[in-house]
């Protein structure tokens, strides 16, 4: 890889690791001195601004140079995390202040996401772009494993404040790394462009102009919803029927291994119709849902989860690459923000709905229904003509 691509990978890895530290750090910090309600308030304070600001962030990603938006977003996240570190290191945790800083973090996440996608598109092209997205997914997967472990170790050794301090430092490193990336194209002046509302409407019009995108986004929303159900009900079933907590640990580790293997393979397999692979890979998540619904032995459930998460690892780089290639560069931030919005909203809904559903119907029915839904929703995407045809490879217009 070129020095620019190594810099991109290093910056995105720092940001991914920092992001993975946050939930565990906040959870451990709040539960020691607060209640479950306090924890819910702090976590919701981060999620809600993220959801509300994503459409705005999509416009910003298309309106301004991607590297500058990413720089600003990472610096704001760094400042918020350093503020949280100061709160945690200074004494008893103030929940309102913690919630306010979490809200700032969530707002910055909203702006960083769409611009990071456009930044990847700005410095990569063709087959190289898929390989880069594959490496980024592997780094994100490793960070999702290492982050909670590092946060827990720091909490036990020196306290949660030091975990937030590390998070702030990592976001600063990401800002300095990604903010200095050189991209080609015109300068990112916003003058002479339509107003915000007009650009937002144009972004939605561009989104509706891609049936393949809308079909996949809705199907992926179903996947995120069912994943929330499994992450809530799976551990309960493992403890009750599959051999205890150790069984869930094995299942979770199998899923992580599958996701990493799928992401690694995405940049190496001879994929001629990427969206067909995306649809089939997403539908494979029906396997672990059905395995847990039927309470199949732990080894079988672990194998099913390995396959299901392997599909997730495979589809993510392929999906990112197809968005970056098929959507015009000048609308990539706005179109991509709708994808992020559905993903961010659907997973918490599945997590929240799992327990009430299980209390009424038991755990089998929701998971079986979820298995049918995720398979049907994702395989039905194959009915869209643009999904089955590999379009001509055309380089995306250079981003500013």
Residue pairs with C-beta under 8 A, 6 or more apart in sequence:
1 9
1 132
4 123
4 181
4 182
5 123
5 124
5 128
5 132
7 177
7 178
7 180
7 181
8 119
8 120
8 123
8 124
8 132
8 178
8 181
9 132
9 135
9 136
9 139
10 177
11 173
11 174
11 177
11 178
11 181
12 116
12 136
12 139
12 140
12 174
12 178
13 136
13 139
13 143
14 170
14 171
14 173
14 174
14 177
15 74
15 112
15 116
15 170
15 171
15 174
15 178
16 139
16 140
16 143
16 144
17 143
17 146
17 147
17 150
17 170
18 77
18 81
18 147
18 166
18 167
18 168
18 170
18 171
18 174
19 109
19 143
19 147
20 143
20 144
20 146
20 147
20 148
21 147
21 148
21 150
21 151
21 163
21 164
21 166
21 167
21 170
22 46
22 81
22 105
22 167
23 43
23 148
24 147
24 148
24 151
24 152
24 155
24 163
25 84
25 151
25 154
25 155
25 160
25 163
25 164
25 167
26 39
26 42
26 43
26 84
26 98
26 102
27 39
27 43
28 151
28 152
28 155
28 160
29 88
29 93
29 98
29 155
29 160
29 161
30 38
30 39
30 42
30 93
30 95
30 98
31 39
32 160
33 92
33 93
34 93
34 95
38 95
41 95
41 99
42 95
42 98
42 99
42 102
43 102
45 99
45 100
45 102
45 103
45 106
46 102
46 103
46 105
46 106
46 109
47 106
47 344
47 348
48 103
48 106
49 103
49 104
49 106
49 107
49 110
50 106
50 107
50 109
50 110
50 344
51 110
51 341
51 344
51 345
52 110
53 107
53 110
53 111
54 110
54 113
54 114
54 337
54 338
54 340
54 341
54 344
55 200
55 203
55 334
55 337
55 338
55 341
56 110
56 111
56 196
56 200
57 110
57 111
57 112
57 113
57 114
57 115
57 333
57 337
58 114
58 200
58 203
58 333
58 334
58 335
58 336
58 337
58 338
59 196
59 199
59 200
59 203
59 333
59 334
60 69
60 111
60 114
60 115
60 333
61 69
61 111
61 114
61 115
61 117
61 118
61 332
61 333
61 334
61 336
61 337
62 118
62 199
62 203
62 330
62 331
62 332
62 333
62 334
63 188
63 190
63 193
63 199
64 188
64 190
65 183
65 187
65 188
65 399
65 400
66 115
66 116
66 118
66 119
66 122
66 183
66 333
66 399
66 400
67 119
67 122
67 178
67 179
67 180
67 181
67 183
68 179
68 188
69 111
69 112
69 115
70 112
70 115
70 116
70 119
70 174
70 175
70 178
70 179
71 175
71 178
71 179
72 111
73 108
73 109
73 111
73 112
73 115
74 108
74 112
74 171
74 172
74 174
74 175
74 178
74 179
75 171
75 172
75 175
76 104
76 105
76 107
76 108
77 105
77 108
77 109
77 112
77 168
77 171
78 168
78 169
78 171
78 172
78 175
79 104
79 168
80 101
80 102
80 104
80 105
80 108
80 168
81 101
81 105
81 164
81 165
81 167
81 168
81 171
82 164
82 165
82 168
83 101
84 98
84 101
84 102
84 161
84 164
85 161
85 162
85 164
85 165
85 167
85 168
86 161
87 93
87 94
87 97
87 98
87 101
87 161
88 159
88 160
88 161
88 164
89 159
89 161
89 162
89 165
113 336
113 337
113 340
114 332
114 333
114 334
114 336
114 337
114 340
115 333
116 178
117 320
117 323
117 324
117 332
117 333
117 336
118 329
118 332
118 333
118 336
118 399
119 178
119 181
119 183
119 399
120 129
120 132
120 133
120 136
120 320
120 324
121 129
121 324
121 329
121 332
121 396
121 399
122 181
122 183
122 184
122 185
122 329
122 398
122 399
123 181
123 183
124 132
124 324
125 395
125 396
126 393
126 395
129 321
129 324
129 325
130 266
130 267
130 271
130 317
130 318
130 321
131 267
132 267
133 266
133 267
133 316
133 317
133 318
133 320
133 321
133 324
134 263
134 264
134 265
134 266
134 267
134 268
134 317
135 267
136 317
136 320
137 263
137 266
137 313
137 316
137 317
137 320
138 260
138 263
138 264
141 256
141 259
141 260
141 263
141 313
142 260
144 256
145 256
150 163
150 166
151 160
151 163
154 160
154 162
154 163
154 166
155 163
183 398
183 399
183 400
184 398
184 399
185 397
185 398
185 399
185 400
186 400
187 400
188 400
193 199
194 202
199 334
200 334
202 331
202 334
203 331
203 333
203 334
203 335
203 337
203 338
204 334
204 338
206 327
206 328
206 331
206 334
206 335
207 213
207 214
207 334
207 335
207 338
208 214
210 326
210 327
210 335
210 386
211 384
211 386
212 275
212 326
212 381
212 384
212 386
212 387
213 323
213 326
213 327
213 335
213 339
215 380
215 381
215 384
215 387
216 275
216 278
216 279
216 319
216 381
216 387
217 338
217 339
217 342
218 342
218 377
219 279
219 282
219 377
219 378
219 380
219 381
220 282
220 319
220 339
220 342
220 343
220 378
221 342
221 343
221 345
221 346
222 346
222 373
222 374
222 377
222 378
223 282
223 285
223 312
223 374
223 377
223 378
224 342
224 343
224 346
224 347
224 350
225 346
225 347
225 349
225 350
225 370
226 285
226 289
226 350
226 370
226 371
226 373
226 374
227 285
227 347
227 350
228 346
228 347
228 348
228 349
228 350
228 351
228 352
228 353
228 354
229 289
229 350
229 351
229 353
229 354
229 357
229 366
229 367
229 370
230 288
230 289
230 292
230 367
230 370
231 350
231 351
231 354
232 350
232 351
232 354
232 355
233 292
233 354
233 358
233 363
233 366
233 367
234 248
234 251
234 288
234 292
235 245
235 248
236 358
236 363
237 292
237 295
237 363
238 244
238 245
238 247
238 248
238 251
238 292
238 298
238 301
239 245
239 247
239 248
241 295
242 248
242 251
242 295
242 297
242 298
242 301
243 298
247 298
247 301
250 298
250 302
251 298
251 301
251 302
251 305
252 305
254 302
254 303
254 305
254 306
254 309
255 288
255 305
255 306
255 308
255 309
256 309
257 306
258 305
258 306
258 307
258 308
258 309
258 310
258 311
258 312
258 313
259 309
259 310
259 312
259 313
260 313
261 310
261 313
262 281
262 309
262 310
262 311
262 312
262 313
262 314
262 315
263 313
263 314
263 316
263 317
264 313
265 313
265 314
266 313
266 314
266 315
266 316
266 317
266 318
267 317
269 314
271 277
271 318
272 390
273 387
273 388
273 389
273 390
274 318
274 319
274 321
274 322
274 390
275 318
275 322
275 381
275 386
275 387
275 388
276 382
276 387
276 388
277 314
277 315
277 318
278 315
278 318
278 319
278 322
278 381
279 378
279 379
279 381
279 382
279 387
280 311
280 378
280 379
281 310
281 311
281 312
281 314
281 315
281 318
282 311
282 312
282 315
282 374
282 378
283 311
283 374
283 375
283 378
283 379
284 307
284 308
284 310
284 311
285 308
285 309
285 311
285 312
285 374
286 308
286 371
286 372
286 374
286 375
287 304
287 305
287 307
287 308
287 371
288 301
288 304
288 305
288 307
288 308
288 309
289 308
289 367
289 368
289 370
289 371
289 374
290 304
290 367
290 368
290 371
291 300
291 301
291 304
291 305
292 301
292 363
292 367
293 363
293 364
293 365
293 367
293 368
293 371
294 364
294 368
295 364
296 304
323 332
323 335
323 336
323 339
324 332
324 396
325 393
325 394
325 396
326 391
327 335
327 336
328 396
328 397
329 396
329 397
329 398
329 399
330 397
332 396
332 399
354 366
357 366
358 366
381 387
382 388
